[in-house]
Amino acid sequence: MTESFEARLIEGIQPLRQYVLSINIYHLFETGLFDLLLAEGGLAIEAIAERKAMEPDRLRVFLGYLRNEGYLSEVDGKFSLADKARKIEEFRPWYTMFVGGYDETYMQIGEKLSRGSGWASRNLAQVGNGSCGISRHDAIPLTRKLMAKVPGRCTRLLDMGCGNGRYLVEFCEALPEIQQAWGVEPSAESCREAEQMIARHGLQDRVHIVNASAGAFLHAPSSFEPDFVVLGFVLHEILGQEGPAGVRAFLTQMVERFPHLHLIIIEVDQQLDSPQLMQHGLGLAYYNPYYLAHPFTQQRLETPSFWEGVFAECDLEVVAKEFTDPEVDSTGMEVGYLLRKRGS
């Protein structure tokens, strides 16, 4: 029996449905509606509109859309979160990064395929905020695992590309021996959010935020002498913008300025063409769109063998190499290095 046009249409536009759905889940989080419904339970349209200063007619359609997709429940005219919505709360940072941070990038891909078309834009603050939230599950535990390989304690931590400061807050709360923690971040908006987060956690005396690029910070005068530097997803930015020579210069300047420190570097392995890994569930759901965004936004992902070659050229010794917890990410595509200057 020949399949009807309608059946083929329904199948053919499922990506469109998922595209619109991901955007509006992001809006559910970003508008504060998710948090309101989580705290208050069932609320009528008028009450929600009043609390959030929203247009009731538009709000009704927005909530009705999410009800039809199974993320909200409506009983007697009152809306509440369905179990489907509650279950995705822990994955909010992924929506922040991909929708809030890279949606504008994906919309520019067609035009940026043309030769000489320049780079696509991204919302750097939202990319950073989402990345920081994701890091709670992968990069922060990985960093702690690498830190544990060093005798003694971390007392002065420097986080280059600190985003909204979550790394610094989590480490200072988990490791009371950290006396000073500095964060360097090029996004002014992320710096403001970091200052707010630090204040909420009462860490103003221990954590200091600098609004600057990593390179500018290294050239600026400072009395801060870290014993650990974290470079989480920073080198592929430098590689994309300044090439291998820029990465080598940056790492060389880092160890010349702080010769006795330990470097923790976290990067994502470039495995776009691996048939096995890219058919893994997380390979398709996370890494495939992640890989897509980077070459359009002046970022260059590389393989571990490439990075290890750069480290050797910079006279850096690999003390330890670790991967994310397989319970979180079993692909092995996020890799962390603990480095120090050879012979130090």
N, C-alpha and C positions, 0 to 999 in steps of 0.2 A: 504494500500500500504506500502510495506517495505521501510524503510528509507535507502537511499544509504550509502555506506561506506563514500563517499566524504562528505555528509551532517553531518554524525556522526563525521568525522575527523575535520571538520570546528568547530563544537561545542566543541569537546574534547580538542582542542589546544588553545581555547580562553585565558585560564590563561597564556599560553606561550606568546601569543601576548601582553597581559597586562604587563607581567614581563619585556619583552624587551622594551616596550614603556616607562615604568616608568624610566628605566635606562637612556634612551636617552633623555627624558625630563629633567632629572637631568643634563645630559651633555650639553644640550642646555643652561641651566642656568649657570652652572659652568664654561664653556668655555668663557663666555662673549658674545656668539653669540646672545642670546636673547636680551641683552642690546644694542648691536650694531644695530640689526635690528629694535629695538624699537626706537632708536634715529635717524637712517638714512633712514628708510623705505626700498624700494626696492633696492637691490644691486645684481650685477652679481657675479657669482662664483669667477671670477678672482679678483674682488675688495675685496670681503670678505676674500679670501685667503691671499691677500696682507696685508690687515689691521690686520689680526690675525696671520700671519706667519704660515699658515696651508697648507697642501698638497691638491692641487685643486681636484685631482681625488677622494681622500677619502672624502673630504668635499662635493663633488657633490653627492655621494651616501648617506652620512649622511643627507644632506638637502632634498634629494629626498625621503628618508625614512619618514621623518617628514611631507613632503608634502603629501605623500600617506596616512598618518594617519590623515590628516586634520589640522595639526598644523602650516603649512607654506603654502603660496600661491606662485605660480610661474607664472609670466606674462612676455612674451618676454625675457625669460632667466634671469629675475631678481626675487630674492626671498624676501619675506616680511612675517611678522607675520600674521597669520590668526586670526580671532576673537577667535577661540578656544584656541589659545596660549595666547592671551592677557588676557583671562578670568581666566587662572590658575596662573597668575603672583603672586597674593596675597597668593597663597598656596605654594610658593617656599620653605618655611622652612620645610614643611612636607617631601618634596623630599630630602632636605638636611639631615634631621635626618634619615629617613628610608633607603634611597639609599646610601647616602654618609656615614652615621654613622653605619647602621646595615646590609648593604648588605653582608659584609663578615661574619657577625654573622649567617645570614640565610643560607649561603652556607656551614657552618660548622655543622649545626644542626644534620644531619645524623650521623656523626662520634661522636658527643658529646652526643648522646643518650646512648652510650656504658658506662657501669660502669667503673669508674676510668679514664675516658677520659679527665678530666679537663674542663676548661672553654673555651668558644668561645671568639674570639677577637672582638673588635669593634673599630671604629675610634672615639675616645673620643672627639676630637675637633669638628668633624662634628655632632656628637650627641649633643654636647653642643650648637653649633651654630644654629642647627635646632630648638632645644628646646627653645633657647632664642627668635628666630623669632616667634615661635608658641605662646610664652608667651605674646606677644603683644596683642593677642586676648583673652587669657583666664587667665593666672596666674597673669599678671600685673594688669589688672582691679580688679581681686579678691584680690590681695594684697592691693590695694588702698582702697577697700571696708572695709577690715579688719583694716587698719590703721585708718580709720575714726571713728572706735569704741573707740578710745583712746582719752581722753581729752588732749589738748595741741598738740604740733607739733613734728614731727620727725626732729631732727637736726643732728643726727649722725647715719647713716645707715650702717649696715654690711650685705653683701650678701655672704653667704657661698655657693660655687659652682656657681660662677657668669658667667661661660661660656665666651662668647665674650663681656660681659659688657653691653649688651643692657638694662638690668634691671636698672643698675646704671645710665646710661645716661638718660633713660626715666624718672626716678624718679627725678633726679637732674634738668632736664629741666621743669618738671611739678611742682616741689615743691622747690621753691627758698629758703625756710627756711632750707633746708638741707645744713649744713655747710661743713660736711665731709661725704664722702661715701667710704667705703672700700669694695673691692671684693676679695674673696679668691677662687682660682681655681687651681686644680691639673694639668691641661693640659697646658704645656708651649706654645703650638701653640695658644690655646685660649687666653692665657694671652697676647701674642703679638698682636692678633687681637683686644683685649680689649683696649690695650694701643693706638692702631691706631684709634679706634673708639672714644675714649676719646679725643684724640688730634684733630680729625676732628670736634668735637663739642666744642672745646675750654674749656674743663672741667678739665684740668690738675691740677688746683689749688684746686679742690674740691674732685677729685676721685683718689684713690690709689689702685693699684692692687698688690696682693701678690700671688706668684706662690707656693702653698702649699696645702696639704690636709687639710680638716677641723680639724682633730685631731691634726696635727702638728701645725697648727696656734694657737690652744688653749693652747698648751704647750710652745709656743715661747713668749719671752718678748715683750710687746707692751704697749704704753701709750694710745692707742685708746680705748675709752669707749663708745660703741654704746648705743643708747636708743631703737633701733629696730634691730633685727636680722631676716633676711629672709632665710629660709631653704626650697627652692623650689626643690622638688624631690631629696632631699639629704638623708633623713633618710632611704629610701628603699635601697640605696647603702650601708650604714653602716650596715643595718640589714642583707643584703646578704653576707657581708664580715666578720662581727664580731658577728652576732647573736643579740638576744634581750639584752643580757648583754652589748654588745658594744654600742647599742643605749642608754640604760639607763646611762651608764658611760659618754657618750658624752653629753647628755642633762644635767646630773648632773654637769659635769665640766663647761658647758656653763653658767648655772645660778650661780654657785659658783664664777666664774670669773666676771660675769656681773649680780649681784643680782637684779638690779632694771630695767632690760630691759624687753621689750615685745618681745615675739617670734612669728613670723609668719611662720607656717609650712603648706606646700602644698603637698599633696600626691594624688595618684590615687587609688581609691577603687578597690580591686581585685574582679571582678565579672565575671570571665571567664565562670562559670557554670550557670549563670543566663539566662534561655531561653528567657525571655522577653528582657533584655538589650542587649544580644548578637545578637538579630535579628533586633535591631534598626539600622538604616542606618549608624550612626557614630560608633556604636558598632562593626560592621563588617569592615567598611572602615578604622577605626583608632585603636580602642582599641584591636581588635583581634590580629593584627600584633604586637601591642605594648606589649600585655601580652606575646606573644610568645617569644620575644627577651630577656626578663628579667631573667628568671631562668637559661638561658644558659650563661649569662654574669655576674654572681655573684651578682645579684640584686634580692631582694625579695619584691614583692608587698603584701600588707595586707589590711584588712578591717578597716573601721573607728573604730569599736569596739575594735580591737586589738590596734590601736594607742592610743585610749582614755584610755585603760588600762595601757599602758606604761606611758602616761602622768601622770596618777594618782600615779603610782609607783614612779615617779620622783618628786612628790609633786608639780606638775604644775596644775594650775587652767585654765580651758577652759573659756576664757572671751567671745569668739564668735566663731561661726562655720558658714561658708558660702560656697556657691557653685558658679560655673561659671554661667555667664549670659546665660539663656536658649536660647537666640537668637543665641548664639555661640555654646553651647553644652547643650542640654536638657536632657542628660542621668543622670546627677547628680553624675557622677563617678569621677569628680575632686573636691576634698574637701579641704577647707582651714581653718586653726585654728589660732586664736589669743590666746596666752598663756602668763601667768606670774607666777612667783613663788607664791605659795599659801601664803596669808597673807602679801605680799609685798605692 
